Amino acid sequence: MKELLLYMARQLVDKPEEVSVTERESGGELVLELRVAPGDVGKVIGRGGGIAKDLRAIVRSSAPVGKRVNVEIVDK
């Protein structure tokens, strides 16, 4: 799932070399923290949060059955 999120985010931004994803567990849920260059944050969020919503849906659908996954977009 981490690799999938990395791939998708790198396709959206101007500075793909600055994209990173870290994994952490929080309350039985896997949280993927997506970090991009400050100028690229809007590109992974999209108008009205549409792209972020789609990224989350794709990552959740690729999770194993019974595993909860969330994507958080954080500032560097």
N, C-alpha and C positions, 0 to 999 in steps of 0.2 A: 504494500500500500504506500509506503514511503517513497519507493521508486516511481510509482505511478504519479503521485502528487508532484514530485520533482520534475518529471517529464512534462506534465501538463503546464506547470507554472513557468518552466523555461521557455515554452513555446509562446507564452503571452507577453513576456517582458522584453525590454530593450537591453538589459544587462543580465543575461542568463547565468553568468559566472558568479553572480552575487546571490543566487537563490540557494536557500538551505532549508532543510526540514529536520527537526528534532522530534524524537518520540518521548513521551512520558506517560505514566499511568496516573490516573486521577479518579478515585472512587470507582474502580472496576472498569473504567473506560480508558481506551487508548486515545491520547490526544496527540495529534500531529501539529506541531507549531511551524508554520510557514513564514519564512523571512525572505524579503526581497529588498532591493535598493529602494531608498525613500521615494524616488521619482517613479517607481513602478508599482507602488501600493495600489493606486487607483486602477491599474490595469488588471490586477488580480481580484479586485473587489467588483469592478464594473458598475455601470449605471444602476442605481437602486439596489446594489448588492447582488445583481443577477449572476455574474460570473462566479462569485464566491459561493453562492447557493448551488450552482451547478457543479463546482469542484467538490463541494461537500457531498452532494448526492452521488457522484461517481465513486468517490472514495468509500462512502458507506456501502454502496452496492458491491464493492469488491472485497469487503470484509468477510471473514469466515462466519458461518451461521452462529448466532449467539454472541458475537463479539461486537461491542459498541465502540464506534470510532467517531471522533470529532476532529474538525480542522479549525485551527485558530490562526488568524493572520496577525502577526505581531510586528511592531516596529523594531528596526535594528538599533 
